[in-house]
Amino acid sequence: MAMNNTNNLVRYRATGRRKEAVASVQLIPGEGAILVNKRRLEDYFLRETDRIIVKQPLTVTNCLNKYNIIANIKGGGYSGQAGALRLAIARALSSIDEDIKKILRKNGFLTRDPRMKERKKYGQKGARKRFQWTKR
């Protein structure tokens, strides 16, 4: 969804989710700076794998140095947040052009990963693990 700002910049907004993490993204035409929760990408995601995951939709579509990204992320851990941010960036890019959307769909970046943590059951130690049985 394209939104016009008061200073005539076109912004593309999208939301992505993964596990417990929720990421909202704004794509603004620019030189390729990525801000996550008002910090640079390198300062927020310390692991190189998380940074690679976030940049995947941009590298596949050759948009790495075309858009500035402002992202806000809440909840989850770092890997879940990286997955949520990747989905949000892919959704924002897909709203720009139909050809970009086809590329992202083919690479699987527009598919939301539905896997969530299974809840702990009563009378058990965890979701699947049980207490040790004793004969008495």
C-alpha positions as CSV (number, residue, x, y, z in Angstrom):
1,M,0.0,0.0,0.0
2,A,1.6,3.2,-1.1
3,M,1.1,6.3,1.0
4,N,2.1,9.8,0.2
5,N,3.8,11.8,2.9
6,T,3.6,15.6,3.2
7,N,7.1,16.0,1.8
8,N,6.1,14.1,-1.4
9,L,8.0,10.9,-0.5
10,V,6.3,7.6,-1.4
11,R,6.3,5.2,1.5
12,Y,5.5,1.5,1.3
13,R,4.3,0.0,4.6
14,A,3.9,-3.6,5.6
15,T,3.8,-5.9,8.7
16,G,5.4,-9.3,9.2
17,R,5.1,-11.9,11.9
18,R,7.2,-14.9,12.9
19,K,6.8,-16.9,16.2
20,E,6.0,-14.2,18.8
21,A,7.7,-11.3,16.9
22,V,5.9,-8.6,15.0
23,A,7.7,-6.2,12.6
24,S,6.2,-3.1,11.0
25,V,8.3,-1.6,8.1
26,Q,8.4,1.6,6.1
27,L,10.2,1.6,2.7
28,I,11.3,5.0,1.6
29,P,13.3,5.7,-1.6
30,G,16.9,6.3,-0.6
31,E,20.4,4.9,-0.4
32,G,19.9,1.6,1.5
33,A,20.1,2.5,5.2
34,I,18.2,0.1,7.5
35,L,17.1,1.3,11.0
36,V,15.6,-1.3,13.4
37,N,14.1,0.2,16.6
38,K,16.1,3.5,15.9
39,R,19.4,1.6,15.7
40,R,21.4,0.5,12.7
41,L,20.9,-3.1,11.4
42,E,24.5,-4.0,12.5
43,D,24.0,-2.7,16.0
44,Y,20.6,-4.4,16.5
45,F,21.3,-7.9,15.0
46,L,24.7,-9.0,16.2
47,R,24.7,-12.3,14.4
48,E,25.7,-12.2,10.7
49,T,23.0,-14.9,9.9
50,D,20.2,-12.7,11.2
51,R,21.5,-9.8,9.1
52,I,21.7,-12.0,6.0
53,I,18.1,-13.2,6.6
54,V,16.8,-9.6,6.8
55,K,18.6,-8.6,3.6
56,Q,17.5,-11.6,1.5
57,P,14.4,-10.0,-0.2
58,L,16.4,-6.9,-1.0
59,T,19.3,-8.9,-2.6
60,V,17.1,-11.2,-4.6
61,T,15.2,-8.2,-6.1
62,N,18.3,-6.0,-6.6
63,C,16.8,-3.3,-4.3
64,L,19.6,-3.3,-1.7
65,N,20.6,0.4,-2.4
66,K,17.3,1.7,-3.6
67,Y,15.3,2.0,-0.4
68,N,15.8,3.2,3.2
69,I,14.0,0.9,5.7
70,I,12.6,2.0,9.0
71,A,11.5,-0.9,11.1
72,N,9.9,-1.3,14.5
73,I,9.9,-4.8,16.1
74,K,8.2,-6.1,19.2
75,G,8.3,-9.5,20.9
76,G,10.1,-12.8,20.4
77,G,13.8,-13.4,20.2
78,Y,16.4,-12.3,17.6
79,S,15.9,-15.1,15.1
80,G,12.1,-14.7,15.2
81,Q,12.5,-10.9,14.8
82,A,14.8,-11.4,11.8
83,G,12.2,-13.7,10.2
84,A,9.4,-11.2,10.9
85,L,11.4,-8.3,9.4
86,R,12.2,-10.4,6.3
87,L,8.5,-11.0,5.7
88,A,7.6,-7.4,6.3
89,I,10.3,-6.2,3.9
90,A,9.1,-8.7,1.3
91,R,5.5,-7.7,1.6
92,A,6.5,-4.0,1.3
93,L,8.6,-4.7,-1.8
94,S,5.8,-6.8,-3.4
95,S,3.4,-3.8,-3.2
96,I,5.8,-1.8,-5.4
97,D,5.8,-3.9,-8.6
98,E,4.2,-7.1,-9.9
99,D,7.5,-8.5,-11.3
100,I,9.1,-8.1,-7.8
101,K,6.2,-9.9,-6.3
102,K,6.7,-12.9,-8.6
103,I,10.4,-13.1,-7.7
104,L,9.6,-12.9,-4.0
105,R,6.9,-15.5,-4.3
106,K,9.1,-17.9,-6.2
107,N,11.8,-17.7,-3.5
108,G,9.3,-18.2,-0.7
109,F,9.7,-14.8,1.0
110,L,6.0,-14.0,1.0
111,T,5.0,-17.2,2.8
112,R,4.3,-16.7,6.6
113,D,5.9,-19.4,8.7
114,P,3.1,-20.6,10.9
115,R,5.2,-22.6,13.5
116,M,4.6,-21.4,17.0
117,K,5.8,-22.6,20.4
118,E,3.6,-25.4,21.7
119,R,1.9,-24.6,25.1
120,K,2.8,-26.3,28.3
121,K,0.2,-28.9,29.4
122,Y,-1.1,-29.2,33.0
123,G,0.3,-32.2,34.9
124,Q,3.4,-32.2,32.7
125,K,6.8,-30.6,32.9
126,G,6.5,-29.0,29.5
127,A,4.7,-29.3,26.2
128,R,5.7,-32.9,25.6
129,K,8.0,-33.8,28.5
130,R,6.4,-35.5,31.5
131,F,7.4,-35.9,35.1
132,Q,9.5,-39.0,35.9
133,W,7.4,-42.0,36.9
134,T,8.2,-43.7,40.3
135,K,6.8,-47.0,41.6
136,R,6.4,-46.0,45.3
